[in-house]
Amino acid sequence: MVLVVGVVLLIVLPGVPLAGAVVLLIGILMLVPPFVAYRTTELGVTNKRVIVKMGLIRRRTLELLLRQVEAISVDQSLSGRLLGFGSITLTGTGGVREDFHRVRDPLELRRRIQGQVA
């Protein structure tokens, strides 16, 4: 949205290109953290466990045995359905609950986990 506003300001106010350029730069800078999170997240399903690794500087890792997975829930907004991303929540025995946001193709990930459990 910020990128669109920056481009519109550049077009509508050609006499003040600095305002549009600043807004455009802010929009580009706002894209950096999600891009880094996307590129540094690894999701894997083996025949014994689900492995999730997230983060560049601060690393967060989850290894959950498949036999301990009690529930898998997927949440997708309209934009998430259109663009192929969503949130997934893994609930394990003992009350372990882990949420992962902006997961690419969460329904496929859920299918793979359920396929290994069955």
N, C-alpha and C positions, 0 to 999 in steps of 0.2 A: 504494500500500500504506500509506504514512504517513497519507494522507488518511482511509483506512478506519479505521486505528487511532485517529486523533483523534476521529472520529465515535463509535466504540465507547466510547472513554473518556468522552466527553460523556454518552452514554446510560447506561453502566454505573455511573459514578461521579458522580451528579448533585450530590453534596456537595462535589466538588472540580472545579468546571468549568474552573479555570485550567489544570490538567494537560491536559485534552482540547483546550482552546483553543490552548495552546502547541504541541502536537503537530500540530493542524490547521493552524496558521500555518506551521510548518516544512514541512509537506506542500505548502502553497500556494506557498511560496517556492522549493521544489524544482522546481516546474513552470515557473518563469519562464525559466531558461536554455534548455530545449528549445523553449519557445514562441517565444522571440526567434530562435533558430537557424532554426526552421521558417519564420517570417515574413520572414527576411532572406536566404533562399536562393532563387536563381533558376537554373533549368535550362532550356536551350534547345538545339534541334537545328535547324540550317539545312541547306540543300543542300550546304554546304561544310564545316561544322565543328560541334563540340559545344562549348557555352559553359556554364560553371558559375561562378556568383558566390555566395560565402558570406560572412556576417559583417556585423555592425553597426558595431563600432568598428574592429576589425582586418579588413580586406577581403581575401579570398583569391579569385583568379580563375584559371580554367583555360580555355584555348581550345585545342582539339585538332582538327586537320584530320581530316576523315572518312577520307581516304585513308591516314592514319597510324594509324588504330585497328586493332589486331591482334586484340584479344579484349575481350569484355564479359562479366563474370560477375556474377550476382545471388545474394545470400544472404538468405534470409528465415527467421526463426524461426517457431514456431507462432503466437505473438502477432502477429508481423509479417504473416503470411498472413491472419490473422483481421481485423486492423485496416488492412491495405493499405499496409504500409511495409516497407522492407528496406534492405540495403546493396548498392551497385553498385560494381564495380571496373572501371575503364577502363585497358587496357594498350595503349600505343602503341609505335611503332617507336623503337628506341634505348633501350628499357628503361624508358620513362616509365610509371609505374604510379600511378594516383590512386584512392583509396578515398573513397567518399561514403556516410555513414551516415544512417539515418532518412530515406531518400528515399521520397516518396509514389509509390505504384504503380511500382515499379522494373521490372516486367516490361513495362509499357507504354513506359517510357523506352527499354528495350533494343530493343523492337520498332520504335520510331521511328528509333533510330540504325541498326539493321540495314536498315530500309526505305530510308533515305537512301544507305547504302553500296551496296546492290544495284543 
